[in-house]
């Protein structure tokens, strides 16, 4: 019996080590979303200063679109921004922005300074209820929403030209058929 008590910590440590090793093999950008293939959350976000319209659930219906969660404070958002501007220029898909946990004036100034790739921008101030409803864990995160307003794809991290060409564009083309 006493031997078993000495082995118990070793067994527990072994099980924990297996869990940690499995976790290290996983890609943090491949976190599954429980919202895939479900309707986009109900949102009614106010417009960012300088924009005529905010963002509502109805805006996400009728055509395939990309919803991008960003913030002026987000370093990775600045990294993806040139790619978003290039996507806008193609006219392939509208991009809707949700300015997450940001000061409205700073968000508007950031877009004015760096260019605005968004067809509509909604403001989601702290604590960021709309973004939480989308299941966002950090910015940037992007979602592909189909014509019926159903979330079909989630990308965590900045959209790079490679991510656009290999992940998002093929999925968008498929949904636009």
N, C-alpha and C positions, 0 to 999 in steps of 0.2 A: 504494500500500500504506500509506503514511504517513497519507494522508487517512482511510483506513478506521480506523486507530487513533485518530484524533481524533474520528471520528463514533461510535465504539463507546460511550463514556461517555454521550453524548447519547441514543443509542438505548436503553441500559439504563435511564437516568433516565426516558425516555418510557414504557417498559413498566411500570416501578414506579409512575409517576404514574397510569396507567390502572388498575392494581390498587387503589391507594389510593382513587381516585375511585369505583370500583365498591363498595368496602367502605363508604364513607360513605353510599351509597344504601341499604344494607341495614339492617333493623330488628334490633337486638340481641335483642329479645324473640322473634324468629322463628327462633331457632337450631333446625335440625331435630334430632330425636333418632333415633338408630339403634335405639332400643328400642321405638319405636312399632310396634304390632301384634306384639309378642313378649311371652312370659310375664314377669311381674314377677320381679325377681331373688329368689333364695332368701334370706330373712332370718329371723332368730330373735333379736329384740332384747329386752333386759331392760326391765322396766317402770320408768318414771320414779318416783321416790319419791312415795308417796301414791296411786299407781295400782295396781290389783289385777292388771292384765295388761299385758304388753309387746305386741309386734307381731310376728307371724309371717306367712309367705307364705300359710298356710292361712286367715288372717283376711281376705285379699284375694280370696277366692273365695266364690261363692254369691250375691253381689249387687254391683251397681255401687257403687263407692266412690271417694272422693278421698283421695289420699295427699299430705299437706302437709309439706314439709321446712321446719323453722323453728329458731330459736335465741333464747334470752333476750337475747342480745347484738345481735340483728339489728334495726336501725331500721326497715327495710321490713316486717319481720314484725309489728312493732307497728302499722304503718299498715294492714295487711290484717286484723288481728285482729278488729276490730268486724264486718267482713263475714263472717268465718268464724263468729262467734257468731250472726249473723243467719241464716246458712245452716243452722246446727245447729237453730235454732228452727223452721225450716220442716219439718224431718224428711224432706226430699226424698232426701237421700243421707247415709250416714255419712262422717265425716271422720276419717281416721287420721293421727296426727302422728308425725313422726320428729324428735326433738330432736337436732339435728346439732351436733357439736363443742362441746358445752355442758357446764358443770358440772351434775351431776344435781340438786344442791340449788337452784342458781339457776334452772334450768329449771322445777322443781316450784314454787318460790316465785313465779316470773313468772306461771305459769298460775293459781295460787291467787289472786294479786292481780288479774289481768286477766280472769279467766274462762277456762273450759276448753271449747273447742269440739270436742274430740276424743273419739271413742268409745274409742279405745285410743291410747296413746302409747308408742313405743319409744325407748330411749336409744341414740344412735349417737355415742359419744364420739370424740374425735380419735384417729386421722386420719379417721374417718367412713367405714368400709368399706362399709356398706349404702348410704349416700347416693352414694358413688362408683359402686357397682354400678348405681344408678339413672341414672347419668350426670349427677349434679348438679354444677353449676359454681358455685353460690352460692345463698344463701337470700334470700327464699323461692322455692321452686319447687314446683309442684303437678302431680300426675298423676291422670288419670281411669283407673281400672282397671275392666274389665268383669266380668261374673259369672263368667267362666272364669279370671280372674286375669291377663288380657292388658292391657297398657298401651295405651290408645287415644288419649290426648291428653296433651300436656305444656304447662304454662304457666310461663313464667319471669317472676318479679317478683310484686309483691303482687296478690292478688285484690281488685279493687275491685267495688263494686256493678255498674258498667258491664261489667266483664270477666265477672262472674257471669252477668248477664242475656244478654249477646251471644255469649259463647264457651262457658262451661262448662255452663250450664243446658241450652241446646239439645242439646249433645252428650250430656249425661247422660240427658235425656228420650228421645233417639233410642236409646241403649243399653238403657234400661229397658223398651223395647217388647218 
